[in-house]
Amino acid sequence: MGVTRLKRKDRRNKTTSRLEVQFLKLATNIELGDRSAQKKGNQIDKNNAVLAKAAASN
């Protein structure tokens, strides 16, 4: 049996579901414990510090 092309709707669903899985993997890998502790110079901490500084100056 030959390979059939997916219809546009199915291609879109395939891509969307793949991206959703990727997003969930990235978002849910933070757990309590030593291995998940953020590093001292973490970019998120730096960003939060800059935002807090900007908000305080306004």
C-alpha positions in Angstrom: 0.0 0.0 0.0 1.4 3.4 -0.9 2.0 6.3 1.4 -0.9 8.7 1.5 -0.6 12.4 2.1 -2.3 13.7 5.2 -5.0 16.2 4.6 -4.4 19.8 5.7 -6.4 19.5 8.9 -4.6 16.3 9.9 -1.2 17.8 9.2 -2.1 20.8 11.3 -3.3 18.6 14.1 -0.1 16.6 14.0 2.1 19.7 14.2 0.0 21.2 16.9 0.1 18.1 19.1 3.8 17.7 18.6 4.4 21.4 19.7 2.0 20.9 22.7 4.0 17.9 23.9 7.2 19.8 23.5 5.8 22.7 25.5 4.6 20.5 28.3 7.9 18.7 28.5 9.7 22.0 28.9 7.1 23.4 31.4 6.8 20.4 33.7 10.4 19.4 34.3 10.7 21.6 37.5 10.4 19.5 40.6 11.3 20.0 44.2 14.8 18.9 45.1 18.5 19.6 44.7 18.7 18.8 41.0 16.0 21.4 40.1 17.4 24.2 42.2 18.1 27.2 40.1 21.7 28.3 39.6 22.9 31.4 41.2 23.3 33.4 38.0 20.1 32.2 36.4 18.8 34.3 33.6 15.3 34.3 35.0 16.5 35.7 38.2 18.5 38.4 36.3 15.4 39.3 34.3 13.2 39.5 37.4 15.7 41.8 39.1 15.8 44.1 36.1 12.0 44.2 36.0 11.7 44.9 39.7 14.2 47.7 39.4 12.3 49.2 36.5 9.0 49.0 38.3 10.5 50.6 41.4 11.9 53.5 39.5 8.4 54.4 38.0 
